[in-house]
Amino acid sequence: MRRAARTLLACLALTAALAGTARAGSGLLIGVADDGLKWSDKATAQHALVYTRDLGVRAVRVTVPWQPGQTQLSLIDRQPVDRMILATWGGGLRVVLAVYGRPDDAPQNDAQRGAYCQFVASLLHRYPDVADVVIWNEPNSSRFWRPQFAPNGGSLAPAMYEALLARCWDVLHAARPGVNVIAASSPRGNDNPAASSNVSHSPVSFYLGLGNAYRASGRRLPIFDTVGHNPYPVTNAERPWVRHTTGRTIAEGDYDKLMALLQQAFGGTGQPLPGQKQVRIWYMEQGFQTAVDPAKRPLYRGIETVGQVLPSFFALAAERSTAGLAPDQATQLSDALRVAYCQPAVGAFFNFELADERNLAGWQSGLLWADLTPKPSYGPFKAAVRAVAAGRVDCARYAKLSAETGVGMGFTTRPKRKNPSERA
């Protein structure tokens, strides 16, 4: 473990030195992760798409459920996905499909992997305009993939996920040579087989385990085309440029740490690193939850389960300082988008949700209230999208802010339930 830590630190130092001279990424794909289009009627879906066009959002990630043994969409699941695909036709919206099932149904053997990958291939055949697929969701967390560890405490999930990625990369590239196979990961994990909740791998141990399994397999072909990471901060108001110099987290400000980790895991192998060939990092989910405006409260149900939520927009300009915690969602989202633009190997940024979930136990991180009217953060985010598209981002400013930070990892709040498949 000490040797691995020293190697990672050396890679981190090299990556940081290179990143200082790198240019900001261009053509950042900006999207939303939201299943609302699957469940909306035609009129509601068209209403929502007006907002995506106005914002400059060019992609939507939606989830597709999978069950063991399933090789094609069932009729009941086909209808909402068909509805969503039809709604986006002609609108210039790129559809990304994230395919996963219940945590205990994660593919663990050749037969299960074969069925799952055939199922994903069937989606490419059914939807010829879809070219981006996420293989499972946050497989380093037991909330989405079980088991994480063997009964004796040995690591299991990284090697099992590597086998799934390898199988799907082969099957999907045979079905569609230009497919984009996206690996997935969450920003935190406890690396503790005996944890009382959310037994999980940190992204550090997960990607190192993934790399070890890849090297041990002797494979020469890649296993992914894109690293799909969910870089949520430790708290809702933690600035997106904050670096976690110790501990297990990899949030948005830990770009250098992620790049160094991937270099250690896959450097010198047949798996290209982000920035090489067409491989990129996509931030598949980023989001900052807001308090509900009292006038909108009747639209929502239940009780808020997160202690720290942000106002959508805080009008006092004096509070818009870069010091301390973020004042509102508008500041957080605008900064997060600009930070992503300034990270050279990052190719996409997806806000978690276009519109809020009505259930307060879910997520209220959308740009729209539950009735599909804009939040006060809508305008500032739209302006940030325009700035990114025009290349009007002061990356030196964000590099300076990042260099001034460095905090240890600490679980200050329990992550909120996240079920993007739940109907709003």
C-alpha positions in Angstrom: 0.0 0.0 0.0 2.8 2.4 0.8 4.5 1.6 -2.5 1.2 2.3 -4.3 0.8 5.6 -2.5 4.3 6.7 -3.4 3.8 5.8 -7.0 0.5 7.7 -7.1 2.1 10.7 -5.6 4.9 10.6 -8.1 2.3 10.4 -11.0 0.3 13.1 -9.4 3.3 15.5 -9.3 4.1 14.7 -13.0 0.4 15.2 -14.0 0.2 18.5 -12.1 3.3 19.8 -13.9 1.9 18.9 -17.3 -1.6 20.2 -16.4 0.0 23.6 -15.7 0.9 24.1 -19.4 -2.1 22.3 -20.9 -4.8 24.2 -22.7 -8.4 24.1 -21.7 -10.6 21.6 -23.5 -12.7 22.7 -26.4 -16.1 21.6 -27.5 -17.3 20.6 -24.0 -20.5 18.6 -24.3 -23.1 20.0 -21.9 -26.0 17.8 -20.9 -28.4 16.8 -18.2 -29.0 13.5 -16.5 -32.7 13.2 -16.1 -35.3 10.5 -16.8 -38.2 12.9 -17.0 -38.5 12.6 -20.8 -39.2 8.8 -20.4 -42.2 9.4 -18.2 -43.6 12.7 -19.7 -46.4 12.9 -22.2 -45.6 14.4 -25.6 -46.7 18.0 -24.7 -44.6 18.0 -21.4 -41.6 16.5 -23.2 -41.7 19.2 -25.9 -42.0 21.8 -23.2 -38.9 20.5 -21.4 -37.0 20.3 -24.7 -37.6 24.1 -25.3 -35.5 24.6 -22.1 -32.7 22.4 -23.2 -32.4 24.2 -26.5 -32.6 27.6 -24.8 -29.9 26.6 -22.3 -27.6 25.2 -24.9 -27.8 21.7 -23.5 -26.9 19.2 -26.2 -27.2 15.8 -24.4 -29.4 13.9 -22.0 -28.5 10.8 -20.1 -31.3 8.5 -19.2 -31.4 5.2 -17.5 -32.5 1.8 -18.8 -33.3 -1.0 -16.4 -31.8 -4.5 -16.8 -32.7 -7.8 -15.2 -30.5 -11.0 -15.1 -30.9 -13.1 -18.3 -32.6 -10.2 -20.2 -31.2 -9.7 -23.7 -33.8 -7.3 -25.1 -36.0 -4.5 -23.8 -39.3 -5.8 -22.4 -42.5 -4.3 -23.7 -43.1 -2.4 -20.5 -39.6 -0.9 -20.5 -39.6 -0.3 -24.3 -42.5 2.2 -24.3 -40.9 4.9 -22.1 -37.5 4.6 -23.8 -39.2 4.8 -27.2 -41.2 7.8 -26.1 -38.0 9.6 -25.0 -36.1 8.7 -28.2 -39.0 10.0 -30.3 -39.2 13.2 -28.3 -35.5 14.0 -29.0 -35.6 13.3 -32.7 -34.9 16.3 -34.8 -34.0 18.4 -31.7 -30.2 17.9 -31.9 -30.1 16.3 -28.5 -27.6 13.5 -28.0 -29.0 10.6 -26.0 -26.8 8.7 -23.6 -28.1 5.4 -22.2 -27.0 4.2 -18.7 -27.9 0.5 -18.3 -28.0 -1.1 -14.9 -30.2 -3.2 -12.6 -30.5 -3.9 -8.9 -27.3 -4.1 -6.9 -27.6 -7.8 -6.3 -28.1 -8.4 -10.0 -24.8 -7.0 -11.1 -23.2 -9.5 -13.6 -20.8 -11.8 -11.8 -20.1 -14.6 -14.4 -19.7 -15.2 -18.1 -23.4 -16.0 -18.7 -24.6 -12.9 -16.9 -22.1 -10.7 -18.6 -23.0 -12.1 -22.0 -26.7 -11.4 -21.5 -26.1 -7.9 -20.2 -23.8 -7.0 -23.1 -26.2 -8.5 -25.6 -29.0 -6.4 -24.1 -26.9 -3.2 -24.5 -26.1 -4.2 -28.1 -29.8 -4.6 -28.7 -30.4 -1.0 -27.7 -27.8 0.1 -30.3 -29.7 -1.9 -32.9 -33.1 -0.5 -31.9 -31.9 3.1 -31.6 -29.5 3.7 -34.4 -28.9 7.3 -33.4 -27.6 6.3 -30.0 -23.8 5.9 -29.8 -23.1 6.5 -26.1 -23.7 3.8 -23.4 -22.7 3.8 -19.7 -21.9 0.3 -18.4 -23.7 0.1 -15.1 -23.8 2.9 -12.5 -21.3 3.6 -9.7 -20.0 0.0 -9.6 -17.6 0.9 -6.7 -20.7 1.4 -4.4 -22.8 -1.3 -2.9 -25.8 0.9 -3.5 -25.5 -0.2 -7.1 -23.1 -3.2 -7.2 -23.0 -6.1 -4.8 -20.9 -7.8 -3.6 -18.0 -5.4 -3.3 -15.8 -7.8 -1.3 -15.5 -11.5 -0.7 -16.5 -13.0 2.7 -12.8 -13.0 3.6 -12.6 -9.3 2.9 -10.8 -9.6 -0.4 -11.7 -7.1 -3.2 -14.2 -8.4 -5.8 -16.0 -5.6 -7.6 -13.1 -4.1 -9.6 -12.1 -7.4 -11.2 -15.8 -8.2 -11.9 -16.4 -4.8 -13.4 -13.2 -5.1 -15.6 -14.5 -8.4 -17.0 -17.9 -6.8 -17.8 -16.2 -3.8 -19.5 -14.0 -6.1 -21.6 -16.9 -8.2 -22.7 -19.1 -5.3 -23.5 -16.4 -3.4 -25.3 -15.9 -6.3 -27.7 -19.6 -7.0 -28.2 -20.6 -3.3 -28.6 -17.7 -2.4 -31.0 -18.7 -5.4 -33.1 -22.3 -4.1 -33.2 -21.3 -0.5 -33.7 -17.7 0.3 -34.5 -18.1 4.0 -33.4 -19.8 3.3 -30.1 -18.7 5.1 -27.0 -18.4 2.6 -24.1 -18.4 4.6 -20.9 -17.0 3.3 -17.6 -18.6 4.5 -14.4 -17.5 5.5 -10.9 -18.6 7.4 -7.8 -16.5 10.0 -6.0 -16.1 8.3 -2.6 -15.9 5.0 -0.9 -14.8 3.6 2.4 -12.7 0.6 1.4 -14.2 -1.2 4.4 -15.8 -4.7 3.9 -17.2 -4.4 7.5 -18.7 -1.0 7.1 -22.1 -0.6 8.7 -23.5 1.0 5.5 -22.6 1.5 1.9 -19.7 -1.0 1.8 -17.7 0.4 -1.1 -14.4 0.9 -2.8 -13.0 4.4 -3.0 -12.3 5.5 -6.6 -8.6 5.3 -5.9 -8.7 1.6 -4.9 -11.3 0.8 -7.5 -9.4 2.1 -10.5 -6.1 0.6 -9.2 -8.0 -2.8 -8.9 -9.5 -2.3 -12.4 -6.0 -1.7 -13.8 -4.6 -4.7 -12.0 -7.3 -7.0 -13.4 -6.8 -5.6 -16.8 -3.0 -6.2 -16.7 -3.5 -9.7 -15.3 -5.9 -10.6 -18.1 -3.2 -10.0 -20.7 -5.7 -8.0 -22.8 -4.4 -5.7 -25.5 -7.6 -4.1 -26.6 -9.2 -1.3 -24.5 -12.1 -1.8 -22.1 -13.6 1.7 -22.2 -13.7 4.7 -24.5 -14.6 7.2 -21.8 -14.2 7.5 -18.1 -17.6 8.4 -16.7 -17.1 9.8 -13.3 -19.6 11.4 -10.9 -17.5 14.1 -9.2 -19.9 15.2 -6.4 -18.4 17.4 -3.7 -18.2 16.3 -0.1 -20.8 18.8 0.9 -23.4 20.7 -1.2 -21.6 24.0 -0.8 -18.0 22.8 -1.2 -16.5 24.7 -4.1 -15.9 22.7 -7.3 -12.3 23.6 -7.5 -11.4 22.2 -4.0 -8.7 19.6 -4.0 -8.7 16.7 -1.6 -5.0 16.1 -1.1 -5.5 13.3 1.3 -8.1 10.5 1.6 -10.3 8.7 -0.8 -12.4 11.3 -2.5 -12.1 12.3 -6.2 -14.3 15.3 -6.7 -14.2 17.8 -9.6 -11.2 19.7 -8.2 -9.2 16.4 -8.0 -8.7 16.3 -11.8 -4.9 15.9 -11.4 -5.4 13.2 -8.9 -7.8 11.3 -11.2 -5.4 11.6 -14.2 -2.5 10.4 -12.1 -4.5 7.5 -10.8 -5.5 6.4 -14.3 -1.9 6.7 -15.4 -0.9 4.4 -12.6 -3.7 2.0 -13.4 -3.4 1.8 -17.2 -0.2 3.5 -18.3 1.8 1.5 -20.8 -1.1 -0.9 -21.6 -3.5 -1.2 -24.5 -6.0 1.0 -22.7 -5.5 4.7 -23.8 -5.6 7.3 -21.1 -7.9 10.4 -21.2 -6.4 12.8 -23.7 -5.0 10.0 -25.8 -6.7 9.1 -29.1 -10.4 9.8 -28.5 -10.6 8.9 -24.8 -12.0 11.5 -22.5 -13.4 12.0 -19.0 -17.1 12.7 -18.8 -18.6 14.1 -15.7 -21.8 12.1 -15.9 -23.5 13.6 -12.8 -22.8 16.8 -10.9 -25.5 18.6 -8.9 -26.2 21.0 -6.1 -29.4 20.8 -4.3 -31.6 23.8 -3.6 -34.1 24.8 -1.0 -37.7 24.9 -2.3 -39.2 28.4 -2.8 -42.1 28.7 -0.4 -44.4 29.6 -3.3 -43.5 26.2 -5.0 -43.8 24.1 -1.8 -47.2 22.6 -2.8 -45.5 21.0 -5.8 -43.4 18.9 -3.6 -44.1 16.1 -1.1 -42.3 14.6 1.9 -39.5 15.9 4.1 -36.1 17.2 3.1 -33.4 14.8 4.2 -30.3 16.9 3.6 -29.4 19.4 6.2 -27.4 21.7 3.8 -29.3 22.9 0.8 -28.6 26.1 -1.1 -30.8 28.9 -2.3 -31.1 28.8 -6.1 -29.8 32.4 -6.3 -28.6 34.8 -3.6 -28.9 38.4 -4.9 -26.3 40.2 -2.8 -23.2 40.6 -5.0 -21.0 40.9 -1.9 -21.8 37.3 -1.1 -20.5 36.1 -4.5 -16.9 35.9 -3.2 -14.7 32.9 -4.0 -13.9 32.6 -0.3 -15.6 30.1 2.0 -18.6 28.0 1.0 -20.7 28.7 -2.0 -23.7 31.1 -1.5 -26.1 29.5 -4.0 -26.7 26.9 -6.7 -26.2 29.5 -9.5 -22.6 30.1 -8.3 -21.9 26.4 -7.8 -23.2 25.4 -11.2 -21.6 28.2 -13.1 -18.2 27.6 -11.5 -18.4 23.8 -11.9 -19.1 24.1 -15.6 -16.2 26.5 -16.1 -13.8 24.3 -14.0 -14.8 21.3 -16.2 -14.0 23.4 -19.4 -10.6 24.2 -18.0 -9.6 20.6 -17.5 -8.0 19.5 -20.8 -9.1 15.8 -20.9 -12.7 16.5 -19.7 -15.1 16.1 -22.7 -18.6 16.4 -21.1 -20.5 17.9 -18.1 -23.9 16.6 -17.1 -26.0 18.4 -14.5 -28.0 15.9 -12.4 -31.5 16.7 -13.4 -33.1 19.3 -15.6 -36.1 19.5 -13.3 -36.5 18.7 -9.6 -37.9 15.5 -8.3 -41.2 16.1 -6.4 -40.2 13.8 -3.6 -38.0 15.8 -1.2 -36.2 12.6 -0.3 -34.9 12.7 -3.8 -32.9 15.4 -5.6 -33.8 19.0 -6.1 -30.7 19.9 -8.1 -32.5 20.8 -11.3 -32.5 24.1 -13.2 -36.3 23.9 -13.2 -38.8 23.6 -10.4 -41.0 20.6 -10.4 -43.6 22.4 -12.5 -41.0 23.0 -15.2 -40.6 26.7 -14.6 -37.1 28.1 -14.4 -35.3 28.6 -11.1 -33.4 31.8 -10.5 -30.2 29.8 -11.2 -31.4 29.1 -14.8 -30.1 32.4 -16.2 -26.6 32.3 -14.7 -26.1 28.7 -15.9 -27.3 29.7 -19.4 -24.7 32.5 -19.3 -22.0 30.1 -18.2 -22.9 27.7 -21.1 -22.5 30.6 -23.5 -19.2 31.6 -22.0 -17.9 28.1 -22.3 -19.1 27.8 -25.9 -17.3 31.1 -26.7 -14.1 30.1 -24.8 -14.5 33.1 -22.5 -13.3 31.4 -19.3 -10.5 32.6 -17.1 -8.8 29.3 -16.5 -5.8 30.9 -14.8 -8.2 32.1 -12.1 -9.6 28.7 -11.4 -6.1 27.2 -11.4 -5.1 29.7 -8.8 -8.1 29.0 -6.6 -7.5 25.2 -6.9 -3.8 25.6 -6.0 -4.8 27.5 -2.8 -7.0 24.6 -1.5 -6.3 21.2 -0.1 -8.5 19.5 2.4 -8.6 16.0 3.9 -11.5 13.7 3.2 -14.3 13.5 5.7 -17.9 12.2 5.4 -19.8 15.2 6.8 -23.3 14.1 5.5 -24.8 10.8 4.5 -25.4 10.8 0.7 -29.0 11.3 -0.2 -31.0 8.6 -1.9 -30.5 8.8 -5.6 -32.8 7.0 -7.9 -32.9 8.6 -11.3 -35.3 5.9 -12.5 -38.0 7.1 -10.1 -40.9 8.8 -11.7 -41.2 12.5 -10.7 
